[in-house]
Amino acid sequence: MIAVNGPAVVADDVSIEYRGGRGTDTIRAVDGVSLTVRQGEILAVLGESGSGKSTFAAAIAGQLGATGEGEGAHRRHIVGGELTVLGQKTRGLRATSRKLERLSGRIGYLPQDGADRLSPDLTVGEAIAEPIYARDRRFDRKEAGLIVARLVDAVHLPLGVMRLNTWELSSGQRQRVALARALVLEPQLLVADEPARGVDVLVRQSVLEALATLQRNRQFSAVVVSSDLREARALADRVAIMAESRLVGLGTFDEVLDNPVDPYVKTLAATAARPVKRRPAAVTPPRRSSAPRRPVAAGTGPRTERQENA
């Protein structure tokens, strides 16, 4: 892994536009954003729909222009300022350049529709391992299997799902598979756009806890886009708030929300839930009863059919 001296991300007055077709105007999606993401920290990016937060995250992940994924990616371009990611300046890099290729291998990207992008023709194990073989077709299959198995366990899924096709899983399970896939190359930076989007409310916490645990264990830097202040506060170290393509708040959650200036930040502060601890206190296990156990009645044992792993 290439060592990085200095911040993981430095945005200096970055502006991004969507270039329209003939006779249509360009749209300024990000306007003069400046911020820094330190090594090993999680920065949450919050904002309303259309605020520019997803476009900014895509730029950090190298998903603009000819190299981008998703609808309209080819029309998004950095038109002002400088964006440095893992020590590499990204503005103007050609899609075919070796610098961009090396950089992309050090960044994990989890888009909003990461669960839907998984190929239904692949098993879970194949889907997670796919980036490994895209980089090295001769990679040892046994070693790849061990890497995938560790990640499947880390995102709180049973190892048995590795043999299932991705379409056989629930949306919450597929989103965790997409997270594992984004981290299979052990990136130094993860960019996750709404990592729990579309996931049932009962399992959203499992997705976010898996992300937080992996980040603590591997110490990668992360930029996490979110529309939920409570979830972001439970996950991230600092927050960047965007409104109408501009950065309107930056700092710790207390710094930003305790002294709001921008109207949108004031609205967030007024509706903010109570702080949520990132690491819940340990729960003391219940004392075991000394009473003899009754025999288990038929039909009450463990269920064998697949079910949502919350």
C-alpha positions as CSV (number, residue, x, y, z in Angstrom):
1,M,0.0,0.0,0.0
2,I,1.3,3.4,-0.9
3,A,1.8,5.6,2.2
4,V,0.3,9.1,2.2
5,N,1.9,12.0,4.0
6,G,-0.7,14.6,4.8
7,P,-4.5,14.6,4.4
8,A,-6.5,12.0,2.5
9,V,-8.5,14.7,0.7
10,V,-7.9,18.4,0.1
11,A,-10.5,20.4,-1.8
12,D,-9.4,23.9,-2.6
13,D,-12.2,26.1,-4.0
14,V,-13.6,23.1,-6.1
15,S,-16.3,23.8,-8.6
16,I,-18.1,21.2,-10.7
17,E,-20.5,21.6,-13.6
18,Y,-22.8,19.4,-15.5
19,R,-22.3,20.1,-19.2
20,G,-25.5,20.0,-21.2
21,G,-26.1,19.2,-24.8
22,R,-26.5,21.7,-27.6
23,G,-28.6,24.7,-26.7
24,T,-28.7,23.8,-23.0
25,D,-26.9,25.7,-20.2
26,T,-24.4,24.1,-17.9
27,I,-25.4,23.6,-14.3
28,R,-23.1,24.5,-11.4
29,A,-23.5,21.5,-9.1
30,V,-20.6,22.3,-6.7
31,D,-19.5,25.9,-6.2
32,G,-16.2,26.8,-4.5
33,V,-16.0,24.0,-1.9
34,S,-12.9,23.9,0.3
35,L,-12.3,21.3,3.0
36,T,-9.8,18.7,4.3
37,V,-10.3,15.0,5.2
38,R,-7.6,13.9,7.6
39,Q,-6.0,10.4,7.6
40,G,-8.1,7.9,9.4
41,E,-11.2,10.1,9.9
42,I,-14.7,9.8,8.8
43,L,-16.2,13.0,7.3
44,A,-20.0,13.1,6.8
45,V,-21.4,15.2,4.0
46,L,-25.0,16.3,4.6
47,G,-27.4,18.3,2.6
48,E,-30.8,18.3,0.9
49,S,-31.4,16.6,-2.4
50,G,-29.8,18.7,-5.1
51,S,-27.3,20.3,-2.8
52,G,-24.3,18.9,-4.7
53,K,-23.2,16.5,-2.0
54,S,-23.3,13.3,-4.2
55,T,-21.5,15.1,-7.1
56,F,-18.8,16.2,-4.7
57,A,-18.4,12.7,-3.3
58,A,-18.2,11.3,-6.8
59,A,-15.4,13.7,-7.7
60,I,-13.4,12.5,-4.7
61,A,-14.0,8.9,-5.8
62,G,-12.8,9.7,-9.3
63,Q,-16.3,9.1,-10.8
64,L,-16.5,12.1,-13.0
65,G,-16.0,12.5,-16.8
66,A,-15.0,9.6,-18.9
67,T,-14.1,7.4,-15.9
68,G,-17.3,7.9,-14.0
69,E,-20.1,5.5,-13.3
70,G,-23.9,6.2,-13.3
71,E,-26.2,8.3,-15.3
72,G,-24.8,11.6,-16.5
73,A,-21.3,10.9,-15.2
74,H,-19.6,11.8,-18.5
75,R,-21.1,15.3,-18.3
76,R,-19.7,16.2,-14.9
77,H,-16.3,18.0,-14.8
78,I,-14.2,20.0,-12.3
79,V,-14.1,23.5,-13.8
80,G,-12.5,25.4,-10.9
81,G,-10.1,24.9,-8.0
82,E,-8.0,21.8,-7.2
83,L,-8.9,18.5,-5.7
84,T,-6.1,16.4,-4.3
85,V,-6.9,12.8,-3.3
86,L,-4.4,10.6,-1.5
87,G,-1.6,13.0,-2.6
88,Q,-2.7,13.0,-6.3
89,K,-4.1,16.1,-8.0
90,T,-7.1,14.8,-9.9
91,R,-8.2,17.8,-12.1
92,G,-7.5,17.2,-15.7
93,L,-6.3,13.6,-15.3
94,R,-7.0,11.6,-18.5
95,A,-9.2,8.5,-18.2
96,T,-6.4,6.4,-19.7
97,S,-3.6,7.8,-17.5
98,R,-1.7,5.4,-15.2
99,K,-1.9,7.9,-12.4
100,L,-5.7,7.7,-12.4
101,E,-5.6,3.9,-12.7
102,R,-3.2,3.7,-9.7
103,L,-5.3,6.1,-7.7
104,S,-8.6,4.3,-8.4
105,G,-7.2,1.1,-7.0
106,R,-6.7,2.9,-3.6
107,I,-10.2,4.2,-3.4
108,G,-13.3,2.2,-2.6
109,Y,-16.6,3.6,-3.9
110,L,-20.1,2.6,-2.7
111,P,-22.7,4.4,-4.8
112,Q,-26.3,5.0,-3.7
113,D,-27.5,2.1,-5.9
114,G,-24.6,-0.2,-5.0
115,A,-26.9,-3.0,-4.1
116,D,-28.7,-2.7,-7.4
117,R,-25.5,-2.7,-9.4
118,L,-24.5,-6.2,-8.3
119,S,-24.7,-8.6,-11.2
120,P,-27.6,-11.1,-10.7
121,D,-25.5,-13.7,-12.7
122,L,-22.8,-13.8,-10.1
123,T,-22.7,-15.5,-6.7
124,V,-22.0,-13.3,-3.7
125,G,-18.4,-14.6,-3.5
126,E,-17.8,-13.8,-7.2
127,A,-19.4,-10.3,-6.9
128,I,-17.1,-9.4,-4.0
129,A,-14.0,-10.9,-5.6
130,E,-14.6,-9.3,-9.0
131,P,-12.4,-6.2,-8.4
132,I,-9.5,-8.5,-7.4
133,Y,-9.6,-10.3,-10.7
134,A,-10.2,-7.1,-12.7
135,R,-6.8,-6.0,-11.3
136,D,-5.0,-9.3,-11.5
137,R,-6.5,-12.3,-13.4
138,R,-3.9,-14.6,-12.0
139,F,-4.6,-13.9,-8.4
140,D,-4.6,-17.0,-6.2
141,R,-8.2,-18.2,-5.9
142,K,-7.7,-19.7,-2.4
143,E,-6.3,-16.5,-1.1
144,A,-9.2,-14.5,-2.8
145,G,-11.7,-16.8,-1.1
146,L,-10.2,-16.1,2.3
147,I,-10.2,-12.4,1.7
148,V,-13.9,-12.6,0.6
149,A,-14.8,-14.8,3.6
150,R,-13.3,-12.4,6.1
151,L,-15.2,-9.5,4.6
152,V,-18.5,-11.4,4.5
153,D,-18.1,-12.1,8.2
154,A,-17.1,-8.4,8.8
155,V,-20.3,-7.1,7.3
156,H,-22.4,-9.5,9.5
157,L,-23.5,-12.0,6.9
158,P,-23.3,-15.8,7.3
159,L,-20.5,-17.4,5.2
160,G,-23.2,-19.6,3.5
161,V,-24.3,-16.6,1.4
162,M,-21.1,-16.7,-0.6
163,R,-22.6,-19.6,-2.7
164,L,-25.9,-17.8,-3.3
165,N,-26.6,-15.6,-6.3
166,T,-26.9,-11.9,-5.4
167,W,-30.6,-11.7,-6.4
168,E,-31.4,-14.2,-3.7
169,L,-30.5,-11.8,-1.0
170,S,-32.6,-9.1,0.7
171,S,-31.9,-5.4,0.0
172,G,-30.1,-5.0,3.3
173,Q,-27.9,-8.1,2.6
174,R,-27.1,-6.9,-0.9
175,Q,-26.1,-3.5,0.4
176,R,-23.6,-5.2,2.8
177,V,-22.3,-7.2,-0.1
178,A,-21.8,-4.0,-2.0
179,L,-19.9,-2.5,1.0
180,A,-17.7,-5.6,1.2
181,R,-17.0,-5.3,-2.6
182,A,-16.0,-1.7,-2.2
183,L,-13.4,-2.7,0.5
184,V,-12.1,-5.9,-1.1
185,L,-8.9,-4.2,-2.4
186,E,-8.2,-2.7,1.1
187,P,-8.5,0.9,-0.1
188,Q,-7.0,3.8,1.8
189,L,-10.1,5.9,1.2
190,L,-13.8,4.9,1.1
191,V,-16.4,7.1,-0.4
192,A,-19.9,5.9,0.5
193,D,-22.9,7.7,-0.9
194,E,-26.0,7.0,1.3
195,P,-24.7,3.6,2.4
196,A,-28.0,2.6,4.0
197,R,-30.3,4.1,1.3
198,G,-33.1,1.8,0.4
199,V,-32.4,-0.5,3.3
200,D,-35.2,-1.6,5.6
201,V,-35.3,0.5,8.8
202,L,-34.8,-2.7,10.9
203,V,-31.4,-3.4,9.3
204,R,-30.1,0.1,8.6
205,Q,-28.2,0.0,11.8
206,S,-26.4,-3.3,10.8
207,V,-25.1,-1.7,7.6
208,L,-23.8,1.4,9.4
209,E,-22.3,-0.6,12.3
210,A,-20.5,-2.8,9.8
211,L,-19.0,0.2,8.1
212,A,-17.9,1.8,11.4
213,T,-16.3,-1.5,12.6
214,L,-14.4,-2.0,9.4
215,Q,-13.2,1.6,9.5
216,R,-12.0,1.3,13.1
217,N,-10.2,-2.0,12.4
218,R,-8.6,-1.0,9.1
219,Q,-8.1,2.7,9.8
220,F,-9.0,3.9,6.3
221,S,-10.3,7.4,5.7
222,A,-13.9,7.8,4.7
223,V,-16.3,10.3,3.2
224,V,-19.9,9.3,3.8
225,V,-22.8,11.1,2.2
226,S,-26.0,11.1,4.3
227,S,-29.4,12.7,4.5
228,D,-29.9,11.6,8.1
229,L,-28.3,13.8,10.7
230,R,-28.7,11.3,13.5
231,E,-27.1,8.5,11.5
232,A,-24.3,10.7,10.4
233,R,-23.6,11.9,13.9
234,A,-23.4,8.3,15.2
235,L,-20.9,7.4,12.4
236,A,-18.6,10.4,11.6
237,D,-15.9,12.5,13.3
238,R,-16.8,15.7,11.6
239,V,-19.5,17.0,9.3
240,A,-19.6,19.1,6.1
241,I,-23.0,20.6,5.3
242,M,-23.9,21.6,1.8
243,A,-26.8,23.7,0.5
244,E,-27.5,24.9,-3.0
245,S,-24.1,23.7,-4.2
246,R,-22.1,25.5,-1.5
247,L,-20.4,24.5,1.7
248,V,-22.4,26.2,4.6
249,G,-21.0,24.4,7.6
250,L,-17.8,22.5,8.5
251,G,-16.4,21.1,11.7
252,T,-17.4,18.8,14.6
253,F,-21.1,18.3,14.9
254,D,-21.2,20.4,18.1
255,E,-19.2,23.2,16.5
256,V,-21.5,23.4,13.5
257,L,-24.9,22.9,15.2
258,D,-24.3,24.9,18.3
259,N,-23.6,28.1,16.5
260,P,-25.4,28.0,13.2
261,V,-25.3,30.9,10.8
262,D,-26.7,29.6,7.5
263,P,-30.5,29.2,7.4
264,Y,-30.3,25.5,6.4
265,V,-27.9,24.8,9.2
266,K,-30.2,26.6,11.6
267,T,-33.0,24.3,10.5
268,L,-30.9,21.2,11.0
269,A,-29.8,22.4,14.5
270,A,-33.5,23.1,15.4
271,T,-34.5,19.6,14.4
272,A,-31.4,17.8,15.6
273,A,-31.9,14.7,17.8
274,R,-29.9,14.2,20.9
275,P,-26.3,13.2,20.4
276,V,-25.7,9.5,19.7
277,K,-22.7,7.7,21.1
278,R,-20.5,6.1,18.5
279,R,-19.5,3.2,20.8
280,P,-22.3,1.9,22.9
281,A,-21.5,0.8,26.5
282,A,-20.8,-2.9,27.0
283,V,-23.9,-4.8,28.0
284,T,-23.5,-7.2,31.0
285,P,-24.8,-10.7,29.9
286,P,-27.8,-12.0,31.9
287,R,-27.0,-14.4,34.7
288,R,-27.7,-18.0,33.8
289,S,-30.5,-19.7,35.7
290,S,-29.6,-22.7,37.7
291,A,-33.0,-24.3,37.0
292,P,-32.9,-27.4,34.8
293,R,-33.6,-26.8,31.1
294,R,-36.8,-28.2,29.7
295,P,-36.6,-30.3,26.6
296,V,-37.0,-28.4,23.3
297,A,-40.4,-29.0,21.8
298,A,-40.6,-30.0,18.1
299,G,-40.6,-27.1,15.7
300,T,-39.0,-24.6,18.1
301,G,-35.4,-25.2,17.2
302,P,-33.3,-23.0,14.9
303,R,-34.9,-22.2,11.6
304,T,-33.1,-23.5,8.6
305,E,-34.6,-21.3,5.9
306,R,-32.8,-18.1,4.8
307,Q,-33.9,-15.0,6.5
308,E,-32.8,-11.4,6.9
309,N,-29.6,-11.2,9.0
310,A,-30.3,-8.0,10.9
